[in-house]
């Protein structure tokens, strides 16, 4: 299991994002936490 750090500014601004984007961000953070930093199955996400 990996540790994912999210800056305070990002945490504050998440509430301003559309709900669909918030859910995608939560899914991404969960994936990063479980599977590590290299996630090739996510579109537009690279090393």
PDB file of N, CA, C and O in Angstrom, chain B, residues numbered from 101:
ATOM      1  N   UNK B 101       0.847  -1.178   0.000  1.00  0.00           N
ATOM      2  CA  UNK B 101       0.000   0.000   0.000  1.00  0.00           C
ATOM      3  C   UNK B 101       0.895   1.245   0.000  1.00  0.00           C
ATOM      4  O   UNK B 101       1.899   1.307   0.710  1.00  0.00           O
ATOM      5  N   UNK B 102       0.513   2.214  -0.798  1.00  0.00           N
ATOM      6  CA  UNK B 102       1.286   3.440  -0.945  1.00  0.00           C
ATOM      7  C   UNK B 102       0.602   4.593  -0.212  1.00  0.00           C
ATOM      8  O   UNK B 102      -0.603   4.556   0.038  1.00  0.00           O
ATOM      9  N   UNK B 103       1.382   5.609   0.124  1.00  0.00           N
ATOM     10  CA  UNK B 103       0.855   6.807   0.765  1.00  0.00           C
ATOM     11  C   UNK B 103       0.675   7.881  -0.304  1.00  0.00           C
ATOM     12  O   UNK B 103       1.596   8.152  -1.074  1.00  0.00           O
ATOM     13  N   UNK B 104      -0.509   8.494  -0.352  1.00  0.00           N
ATOM     14  CA  UNK B 104      -0.795   9.558  -1.317  1.00  0.00           C
ATOM     15  C   UNK B 104      -0.954  10.851  -0.538  1.00  0.00           C
ATOM     16  O   UNK B 104      -1.810  10.954   0.341  1.00  0.00           O
ATOM     17  N   UNK B 105      -0.130  11.835  -0.861  1.00  0.00           N
ATOM     18  CA  UNK B 105      -0.193  13.134  -0.190  1.00  0.00           C
ATOM     19  C   UNK B 105      -0.981  14.115  -1.056  1.00  0.00           C
ATOM     20  O   UNK B 105      -0.720  14.256  -2.250  1.00  0.00           O
ATOM     21  N   UNK B 106      -1.940  14.785  -0.441  1.00  0.00           N
ATOM     22  CA  UNK B 106      -2.748  15.785  -1.135  1.00  0.00           C
ATOM     23  C   UNK B 106      -2.582  17.097  -0.379  1.00  0.00           C
ATOM     24  O   UNK B 106      -2.842  17.168   0.822  1.00  0.00           O
ATOM     25  N   UNK B 107      -2.150  18.130  -1.086  1.00  0.00           N
ATOM     26  CA  UNK B 107      -1.899  19.417  -0.447  1.00  0.00           C
ATOM     27  C   UNK B 107      -3.190  20.058   0.060  1.00  0.00           C
ATOM     28  O   UNK B 107      -4.273  19.791  -0.461  1.00  0.00           O
ATOM     29  N   UNK B 108      -3.062  20.902   1.077  1.00  0.00           N
ATOM     30  CA  UNK B 108      -4.224  21.548   1.689  1.00  0.00           C
ATOM     31  C   UNK B 108      -5.006  22.379   0.680  1.00  0.00           C
ATOM     32  O   UNK B 108      -6.236  22.395   0.719  1.00  0.00           O
ATOM     33  N   UNK B 109      -4.317  23.068  -0.219  1.00  0.00           N
ATOM     34  CA  UNK B 109      -4.983  23.888  -1.233  1.00  0.00           C
ATOM     35  C   UNK B 109      -5.876  23.019  -2.115  1.00  0.00           C
ATOM     36  O   UNK B 109      -6.997  23.405  -2.446  1.00  0.00           O
ATOM     37  N   UNK B 110      -5.377  21.855  -2.488  1.00  0.00           N
ATOM     38  CA  UNK B 110      -6.153  20.934  -3.324  1.00  0.00           C
ATOM     39  C   UNK B 110      -7.392  20.474  -2.561  1.00  0.00           C
ATOM     40  O   UNK B 110      -8.491  20.433  -3.114  1.00  0.00           O
ATOM     41  N   UNK B 111      -7.209  20.130  -1.293  1.00  0.00           N
ATOM     42  CA  UNK B 111      -8.349  19.688  -0.483  1.00  0.00           C
ATOM     43  C   UNK B 111      -9.428  20.768  -0.403  1.00  0.00           C
ATOM     44  O   UNK B 111     -10.620  20.463  -0.445  1.00  0.00           O
ATOM     45  N   UNK B 112      -9.010  22.021  -0.290  1.00  0.00           N
ATOM     46  CA  UNK B 112      -9.973  23.129  -0.234  1.00  0.00           C
ATOM     47  C   UNK B 112     -10.715  23.288  -1.567  1.00  0.00           C
ATOM     48  O   UNK B 112     -11.917  23.554  -1.591  1.00  0.00           O
ATOM     49  N   UNK B 113      -9.983  23.123  -2.671  1.00  0.00           N
ATOM     50  CA  UNK B 113     -10.558  23.389  -3.986  1.00  0.00           C
ATOM     51  C   UNK B 113     -11.375  22.226  -4.542  1.00  0.00           C
ATOM     52  O   UNK B 113     -12.105  22.405  -5.517  1.00  0.00           O
ATOM     53  N   UNK B 114     -11.270  21.052  -3.952  1.00  0.00           N
ATOM     54  CA  UNK B 114     -12.025  19.894  -4.441  1.00  0.00           C
ATOM     55  C   UNK B 114     -13.523  20.175  -4.417  1.00  0.00           C
ATOM     56  O   UNK B 114     -14.247  19.748  -5.316  1.00  0.00           O
ATOM     57  N   UNK B 115     -13.988  20.880  -3.409  1.00  0.00           N
ATOM     58  CA  UNK B 115     -15.413  21.189  -3.285  1.00  0.00           C
ATOM     59  C   UNK B 115     -15.952  22.047  -4.416  1.00  0.00           C
ATOM     60  O   UNK B 115     -17.159  22.067  -4.656  1.00  0.00           O
ATOM     61  N   UNK B 116     -15.077  22.753  -5.112  1.00  0.00           N
ATOM     62  CA  UNK B 116     -15.495  23.621  -6.219  1.00  0.00           C
ATOM     63  C   UNK B 116     -15.629  22.860  -7.538  1.00  0.00           C
ATOM     64  O   UNK B 116     -16.205  23.373  -8.497  1.00  0.00           O
ATOM     65  N   UNK B 117     -15.096  21.634  -7.585  1.00  0.00           N
ATOM     66  CA  UNK B 117     -15.140  20.838  -8.807  1.00  0.00           C
ATOM     67  C   UNK B 117     -16.516  20.205  -8.997  1.00  0.00           C
ATOM     68  O   UNK B 117     -17.237  19.991  -8.023  1.00  0.00           O
ATOM     69  N   UNK B 118     -16.885  19.906 -10.240  1.00  0.00           N
ATOM     70  CA  UNK B 118     -18.134  19.171 -10.484  1.00  0.00           C
ATOM     71  C   UNK B 118     -18.081  17.800  -9.805  1.00  0.00           C
ATOM     72  O   UNK B 118     -17.006  17.229  -9.617  1.00  0.00           O
ATOM     73  N   UNK B 119     -19.245  17.288  -9.444  1.00  0.00           N
ATOM     74  CA  UNK B 119     -19.328  16.035  -8.700  1.00  0.00           C
ATOM     75  C   UNK B 119     -18.668  14.864  -9.437  1.00  0.00           C
ATOM     76  O   UNK B 119     -18.009  14.030  -8.815  1.00  0.00           O
ATOM     77  N   UNK B 120     -18.845  14.802 -10.753  1.00  0.00           N
ATOM     78  CA  UNK B 120     -18.245  13.711 -11.536  1.00  0.00           C
ATOM     79  C   UNK B 120     -16.717  13.751 -11.446  1.00  0.00           C
ATOM     80  O   UNK B 120     -16.074  12.704 -11.364  1.00  0.00           O
ATOM     81  N   UNK B 121     -16.140  14.945 -11.462  1.00  0.00           N
ATOM     82  CA  UNK B 121     -14.687  15.098 -11.368  1.00  0.00           C
ATOM     83  C   UNK B 121     -14.208  14.730  -9.965  1.00  0.00           C
ATOM     84  O   UNK B 121     -13.152  14.117  -9.809  1.00  0.00           O
ATOM     85  N   UNK B 122     -14.978  15.102  -8.951  1.00  0.00           N
ATOM     86  CA  UNK B 122     -14.631  14.737  -7.578  1.00  0.00           C
ATOM     87  C   UNK B 122     -14.569  13.216  -7.424  1.00  0.00           C
ATOM     88  O   UNK B 122     -13.653  12.689  -6.793  1.00  0.00           O
ATOM     89  N   UNK B 123     -15.546  12.515  -8.003  1.00  0.00           N
ATOM     90  CA  UNK B 123     -15.570  11.052  -7.923  1.00  0.00           C
ATOM     91  C   UNK B 123     -14.376  10.454  -8.657  1.00  0.00           C
ATOM     92  O   UNK B 123     -13.773   9.495  -8.176  1.00  0.00           O
ATOM     93  N   UNK B 124     -14.027  11.012  -9.820  1.00  0.00           N
ATOM     94  CA  UNK B 124     -12.874  10.522 -10.574  1.00  0.00           C
ATOM     95  C   UNK B 124     -11.583  10.729  -9.778  1.00  0.00           C
ATOM     96  O   UNK B 124     -10.699   9.873  -9.788  1.00  0.00           O
ATOM     97  N   UNK B 125     -11.481  11.859  -9.097  1.00  0.00           N
ATOM     98  CA  UNK B 125     -10.297  12.145  -8.286  1.00  0.00           C
ATOM     99  C   UNK B 125     -10.187  11.154  -7.128  1.00  0.00           C
ATOM    100  O   UNK B 125      -9.097  10.666  -6.827  1.00  0.00           O
ATOM    101  N   UNK B 126     -11.305  10.859  -6.487  1.00  0.00           N
ATOM    102  CA  UNK B 126     -11.300   9.878  -5.398  1.00  0.00           C
ATOM    103  C   UNK B 126     -10.880   8.512  -5.931  1.00  0.00           C
ATOM    104  O   UNK B 126     -10.095   7.811  -5.292  1.00  0.00           O
ATOM    105  N   UNK B 127     -11.401   8.128  -7.101  1.00  0.00           N
ATOM    106  CA  UNK B 127     -11.023   6.847  -7.706  1.00  0.00           C
ATOM    107  C   UNK B 127      -9.530   6.810  -8.032  1.00  0.00           C
ATOM    108  O   UNK B 127      -8.869   5.797  -7.805  1.00  0.00           O
ATOM    109  N   UNK B 128      -9.004   7.902  -8.559  1.00  0.00           N
ATOM    110  CA  UNK B 128      -7.581   7.970  -8.883  1.00  0.00           C
ATOM    111  C   UNK B 128      -6.736   7.836  -7.623  1.00  0.00           C
ATOM    112  O   UNK B 128      -5.764   7.080  -7.607  1.00  0.00           O
ATOM    113  N   UNK B 129      -7.092   8.554  -6.579  1.00  0.00           N
ATOM    114  CA  UNK B 129      -6.334   8.490  -5.326  1.00  0.00           C
ATOM    115  C   UNK B 129      -6.385   7.073  -4.754  1.00  0.00           C
ATOM    116  O   UNK B 129      -5.372   6.562  -4.277  1.00  0.00           O
ATOM    117  N   UNK B 130      -7.553   6.440  -4.797  1.00  0.00           N
ATOM    118  CA  UNK B 130      -7.669   5.058  -4.316  1.00  0.00           C
ATOM    119  C   UNK B 130      -6.791   4.114  -5.129  1.00  0.00           C
ATOM    120  O   UNK B 130      -6.120   3.249  -4.566  1.00  0.00           O
ATOM    121  N   UNK B 131      -6.791   4.277  -6.460  1.00  0.00           N
ATOM    122  CA  UNK B 131      -5.948   3.446  -7.324  1.00  0.00           C
ATOM    123  C   UNK B 131      -4.468   3.646  -7.005  1.00  0.00           C
ATOM    124  O   UNK B 131      -3.712   2.680  -6.903  1.00  0.00           O
ATOM    125  N   UNK B 132      -4.065   4.897  -6.850  1.00  0.00           N
ATOM    126  CA  UNK B 132      -2.668   5.193  -6.530  1.00  0.00           C
ATOM    127  C   UNK B 132      -2.278   4.578  -5.194  1.00  0.00           C
ATOM    128  O   UNK B 132      -1.184   4.034  -5.050  1.00  0.00           O
ATOM    129  N   UNK B 133      -3.170   4.665  -4.226  1.00  0.00           N
ATOM    130  CA  UNK B 133      -2.903   4.131  -2.893  1.00  0.00           C
ATOM    131  C   UNK B 133      -2.751   2.608  -2.941  1.00  0.00           C
ATOM    132  O   UNK B 133      -1.881   2.051  -2.271  1.00  0.00           O
ATOM    133  N   UNK B 134      -3.583   1.942  -3.719  1.00  0.00           N
ATOM    134  CA  UNK B 134      -3.577   0.476  -3.758  1.00  0.00           C
ATOM    135  C   UNK B 134      -2.526  -0.108  -4.704  1.00  0.00           C
ATOM    136  O   UNK B 134      -1.889  -1.110  -4.379  1.00  0.00           O
ATOM    137  N   UNK B 135      -2.341   0.511  -5.872  1.00  0.00           N
ATOM    138  CA  UNK B 135      -1.544  -0.120  -6.927  1.00  0.00           C
ATOM    139  C   UNK B 135      -0.220   0.576  -7.223  1.00  0.00           C
ATOM    140  O   UNK B 135       0.586   0.052  -7.991  1.00  0.00           O
ATOM    141  N   UNK B 136       0.020   1.739  -6.634  1.00  0.00           N
ATOM    142  CA  UNK B 136       1.290   2.411  -6.849  1.00  0.00           C
ATOM    143  C   UNK B 136       1.190   3.580  -7.819  1.00  0.00           C
ATOM    144  O   UNK B 136       0.121   3.863  -8.360  1.00  0.00           O
ATOM    145  N   UNK B 137       2.304   4.247  -8.031  1.00  0.00           N
ATOM    146  CA  UNK B 137       2.306   5.504  -8.773  1.00  0.00           C
ATOM    147  C   UNK B 137       2.166   5.399 -10.293  1.00  0.00           C
ATOM    148  O   UNK B 137       1.802   6.386 -10.932  1.00  0.00           O
ATOM    149  N   UNK B 138       2.440   4.250 -10.886  1.00  0.00           N
ATOM    150  CA  UNK B 138       2.357   4.123 -12.341  1.00  0.00           C
ATOM    151  C   UNK B 138       1.031   3.464 -12.705  1.00  0.00           C
ATOM    152  O   UNK B 138       0.848   2.266 -12.486  1.00  0.00           O
ATOM    153  N   UNK B 139       0.115   4.240 -13.255  1.00  0.00           N
ATOM    154  CA  UNK B 139      -1.231   3.771 -13.593  1.00  0.00           C
ATOM    155  C   UNK B 139      -1.459   3.950 -15.081  1.00  0.00           C
ATOM    156  O   UNK B 139      -2.003   4.974 -15.496  1.00  0.00           O
ATOM    157  N   UNK B 140      -1.067   3.003 -15.880  1.00  0.00           N
ATOM    158  CA  UNK B 140      -1.184   3.114 -17.330  1.00  0.00           C
ATOM    159  C   UNK B 140      -2.621   2.995 -17.827  1.00  0.00           C
ATOM    160  O   UNK B 140      -2.920   3.439 -18.935  1.00  0.00           O
ATOM    161  N   UNK B 141      -3.511   2.410 -17.040  1.00  0.00           N
ATOM    162  CA  UNK B 141      -4.889   2.240 -17.503  1.00  0.00           C
ATOM    163  C   UNK B 141      -5.711   3.530 -17.415  1.00  0.00           C
ATOM    164  O   UNK B 141      -6.829   3.581 -17.928  1.00  0.00           O
ATOM    165  N   UNK B 142      -5.178   4.560 -16.778  1.00  0.00           N
ATOM    166  CA  UNK B 142      -5.889   5.843 -16.703  1.00  0.00           C
ATOM    167  C   UNK B 142      -5.535   6.669 -17.951  1.00  0.00           C
ATOM    168  O   UNK B 142      -4.360   6.794 -18.296  1.00  0.00           O
ATOM    169  N   UNK B 143      -6.546   7.231 -18.624  1.00  0.00           N
ATOM    170  CA  UNK B 143      -6.240   8.062 -19.793  1.00  0.00           C
ATOM    171  C   UNK B 143      -5.483   9.337 -19.387  1.00  0.00           C
ATOM    172  O   UNK B 143      -5.742   9.922 -18.335  1.00  0.00           O
ATOM    173  N   UNK B 144      -4.566   9.738 -20.226  1.00  0.00           N
ATOM    174  CA  UNK B 144      -3.769  10.964 -20.009  1.00  0.00           C
ATOM    175  C   UNK B 144      -2.935  10.930 -18.744  1.00  0.00           C
ATOM    176  O   UNK B 144      -2.618  11.979 -18.184  1.00  0.00           O
ATOM    177  N   UNK B 145      -2.579   9.758 -18.293  1.00  0.00           N
ATOM    178  CA  UNK B 145      -1.764   9.631 -17.078  1.00  0.00           C
ATOM    179  C   UNK B 145      -0.503   8.880 -17.456  1.00  0.00           C
ATOM    180  O   UNK B 145      -0.562   7.744 -17.926  1.00  0.00           O
ATOM    181  N   UNK B 146       0.637   9.521 -17.248  1.00  0.00           N
ATOM    182  CA  UNK B 146       1.902   8.889 -17.611  1.00  0.00           C
ATOM    183  C   UNK B 146       2.921   9.027 -16.498  1.00  0.00           C
ATOM    184  O   UNK B 146       2.651   9.607 -15.447  1.00  0.00           O
ATOM    185  N   UNK B 147       4.097   8.480 -16.754  1.00  0.00           N
ATOM    186  CA  UNK B 147       5.179   8.543 -15.774  1.00  0.00           C
ATOM    187  C   UNK B 147       5.531   9.977 -15.576  1.00  0.00           C
ATOM    188  O   UNK B 147       6.424  10.291 -14.789  1.00  0.00           O
TER     189      UNK B 147
END
